[in-house]
Structures are given as C-alpha cells and as structure tokens.
C-alpha cells in the first residue's frame, strides 16, 4: 500500500505518510540497506512508540490486526529487504 508492488514508493498511500515513502529500488537506498543491515527493521522498532507504519495506515482507513509486530514479522521483513538489496 505504501511502497507499491514494484517497491518504488508508488503505492496508494505513498504520498500520505510523513516522512514520505521511500523508493526501495534506488542505488542509494540499496547501498544504505547494504551498509546498515537491518536498518528497516531497527527503524520500525526505534520509531516513537514503534507506531509510524500502523499510524499511517490507520489514518487512511486501513483496518489493522490488534496484534503488535512479532519477531517472525520482523525476520520476514528483514529477509524481504535482503531480497530487495540483491536485485539489480
């Protein structure tokens, strides 16, 4: 909904988040992810209240599960981001 199917930050909610949704496919973003493994996962954990993504979704009428991020969710996200980094 935010990054879009292509990961370019063109999803339906891309312009409604603050900060804006980044393009995950740019060389600069891939370098950042490569230089700082786990940066996406840690940024979710370290956000005030860990609530940036859920807040953006809720404010735009998206119903969310009442359950918080699990360790498996964060591991799955990290694995996904590794896939993003490795795509040329």
C-alpha positions as protocol buffer text, in pm:
chain_id: "A"
residue {
  index: 1
  type: UNK
  ca { x: 0 y: 0 z: 0 }
}
residue {
  index: 2
  type: UNK
  ca { x: 292 y: 234 z: 59 }
}
residue {
  index: 3
  type: UNK
  ca { x: 593 y: 116 z: -138 }
}
residue {
  index: 4
  type: UNK
  ca { x: 383 y: -30 z: -419 }
}
residue {
  index: 5
  type: UNK
  ca { x: 415 y: -366 z: -589 }
}
residue {
  index: 6
  type: UNK
  ca { x: 738 y: -255 z: -754 }
}
residue {
  index: 7
  type: UNK
  ca { x: 888 y: -115 z: -431 }
}
residue {
  index: 8
  type: UNK
  ca { x: 929 y: 230 z: -584 }
}
residue {
  index: 9
  type: UNK
  ca { x: 719 y: 416 z: -328 }
}
residue {
  index: 10
  type: UNK
  ca { x: 423 y: 450 z: -563 }
}
residue {
  index: 11
  type: UNK
  ca { x: 154 y: 272 z: -363 }
}
residue {
  index: 12
  type: UNK
  ca { x: -185 y: 422 z: -288 }
}
residue {
  index: 13
  type: UNK
  ca { x: -65 y: 561 z: 46 }
}
residue {
  index: 14
  type: UNK
  ca { x: 285 y: 668 z: -65 }
}
residue {
  index: 15
  type: UNK
  ca { x: 213 y: 1040 z: -51 }
}
residue {
  index: 16
  type: UNK
  ca { x: 19 y: 1020 z: 273 }
}
residue {
  index: 17
  type: UNK
  ca { x: 299 y: 918 z: 505 }
}
residue {
  index: 18
  type: UNK
  ca { x: 534 y: 1151 z: 687 }
}
residue {
  index: 19
  type: UNK
  ca { x: 818 y: 1110 z: 612 }
}
residue {
  index: 20
  type: UNK
  ca { x: 729 y: 1021 z: 252 }
}
residue {
  index: 21
  type: UNK
  ca { x: 751 y: 658 z: 146 }
}
residue {
  index: 22
  type: UNK
  ca { x: 1098 y: 590 z: 2 }
}
residue {
  index: 23
  type: UNK
  ca { x: 1175 y: 417 z: -326 }
}
residue {
  index: 24
  type: UNK
  ca { x: 1335 y: 90 z: -215 }
}
residue {
  index: 25
  type: UNK
  ca { x: 1488 y: 30 z: -557 }
}
residue {
  index: 26
  type: UNK
  ca { x: 1727 y: 326 z: -587 }
}
residue {
  index: 27
  type: UNK
  ca { x: 2102 y: 256 z: -575 }
}
residue {
  index: 28
  type: UNK
  ca { x: 2133 y: 495 z: -278 }
}
residue {
  index: 29
  type: UNK
  ca { x: 1864 y: 315 z: -78 }
}
residue {
  index: 30
  type: UNK
  ca { x: 2010 y: -27 z: -164 }
}
residue {
  index: 31
  type: UNK
  ca { x: 2354 y: 95 z: -55 }
}
residue {
  index: 32
  type: UNK
  ca { x: 2210 y: 218 z: 274 }
}
residue {
  index: 33
  type: UNK
  ca { x: 2046 y: -120 z: 334 }
}
residue {
  index: 34
  type: UNK
  ca { x: 2367 y: -299 z: 240 }
}
residue {
  index: 35
  type: UNK
  ca { x: 2585 y: -73 z: 459 }
}
residue {
  index: 36
  type: UNK
  ca { x: 2348 y: -96 z: 755 }
}
residue {
  index: 37
  type: UNK
  ca { x: 2188 y: -442 z: 761 }
}
residue {
  index: 38
  type: UNK
  ca { x: 1861 y: -445 z: 947 }
}
residue {
  index: 39
  type: UNK
  ca { x: 1813 y: -67 z: 917 }
}
residue {
  index: 40
  type: UNK
  ca { x: 1449 y: -105 z: 815 }
}
residue {
  index: 41
  type: UNK
  ca { x: 1369 y: -342 z: 1098 }
}
residue {
  index: 42
  type: UNK
  ca { x: 1550 y: -127 z: 1353 }
}
residue {
  index: 43
  type: UNK
  ca { x: 1382 y: 190 z: 1224 }
}
residue {
  index: 44
  type: UNK
  ca { x: 1043 y: 29 z: 1286 }
}
residue {
  index: 45
  type: UNK
  ca { x: 1146 y: -77 z: 1635 }
}
residue {
  index: 46
  type: UNK
  ca { x: 1303 y: 259 z: 1721 }
}
residue {
  index: 47
  type: UNK
  ca { x: 1022 y: 486 z: 1595 }
}
residue {
  index: 48
  type: UNK
  ca { x: 840 y: 668 z: 1872 }
}
residue {
  index: 49
  type: UNK
  ca { x: 601 y: 405 z: 2005 }
}
residue {
  index: 50
  type: UNK
  ca { x: 705 y: 185 z: 1710 }
}
residue {
  index: 51
  type: UNK
  ca { x: 390 y: 322 z: 1551 }
}
residue {
  index: 52
  type: UNK
  ca { x: 478 y: 510 z: 1230 }
}
residue {
  index: 53
  type: UNK
  ca { x: 360 y: 247 z: 981 }
}
residue {
  index: 54
  type: UNK
  ca { x: 45 y: 142 z: 1171 }
}
residue {
  index: 55
  type: UNK
  ca { x: -46 y: 508 z: 1235 }
}
residue {
  index: 56
  type: UNK
  ca { x: -14 y: 597 z: 865 }
}
residue {
  index: 57
  type: UNK
  ca { x: -233 y: 301 z: 770 }
}
residue {
  index: 58
  type: UNK
  ca { x: -495 y: 370 z: 1040 }
}
residue {
  index: 59
  type: UNK
  ca { x: -518 y: 738 z: 946 }
}
residue {
  index: 60
  type: UNK
  ca { x: -602 y: 630 z: 592 }
}
residue {
  index: 61
  type: UNK
  ca { x: -880 y: 394 z: 689 }
}
residue {
  index: 62
  type: UNK
  ca { x: -687 y: 67 z: 678 }
}
residue {
  index: 63
  type: UNK
  ca { x: -801 y: -182 z: 940 }
}
residue {
  index: 64
  type: UNK
  ca { x: -512 y: -342 z: 1122 }
}
residue {
  index: 65
  type: UNK
  ca { x: -479 y: -650 z: 1333 }
}
residue {
  index: 66
  type: UNK
  ca { x: -476 y: -559 z: 1702 }
}
residue {
  index: 67
  type: UNK
  ca { x: -155 y: -757 z: 1744 }
}
residue {
  index: 68
  type: UNK
  ca { x: 187 y: -589 z: 1750 }
}
residue {
  index: 69
  type: UNK
  ca { x: 480 y: -683 z: 1528 }
}
residue {
  index: 70
  type: UNK
  ca { x: 613 y: -1026 z: 1614 }
}
residue {
  index: 71
  type: UNK
  ca { x: 972 y: -1145 z: 1594 }
}
residue {
  index: 72
  type: UNK
  ca { x: 867 y: -1354 z: 1291 }
}
residue {
  index: 73
  type: UNK
  ca { x: 720 y: -1044 z: 1123 }
}
residue {
  index: 74
  type: UNK
  ca { x: 1047 y: -856 z: 1173 }
}
residue {
  index: 75
  type: UNK
  ca { x: 1254 y: -1151 z: 1049 }
}
residue {
  index: 76
  type: UNK
  ca { x: 1029 y: -1184 z: 743 }
}
residue {
  index: 77
  type: UNK
  ca { x: 1067 y: -811 z: 675 }
}
residue {
  index: 78
  type: UNK
  ca { x: 1445 y: -837 z: 707 }
}
residue {
  index: 79
  type: UNK
  ca { x: 1453 y: -1132 z: 463 }
}
residue {
  index: 80
  type: UNK
  ca { x: 1239 y: -937 z: 218 }
}
residue {
  index: 81
  type: UNK
  ca { x: 1475 y: -638 z: 240 }
}
residue {
  index: 82
  type: UNK
  ca { x: 1774 y: -866 z: 175 }
}
residue {
  index: 83
  type: UNK
  ca { x: 1593 y: -969 z: -145 }
}
residue {
  index: 84
  type: UNK
  ca { x: 1544 y: -603 z: -237 }
}
residue {
  index: 85
  type: UNK
  ca { x: 1916 y: -535 z: -188 }
}
residue {
  index: 86
  type: UNK
  ca { x: 2022 y: -829 z: -402 }
}
residue {
  index: 87
  type: UNK
  ca { x: 1803 y: -735 z: -702 }
}
residue {
  index: 88
  type: UNK
  ca { x: 1996 y: -546 z: -965 }
}
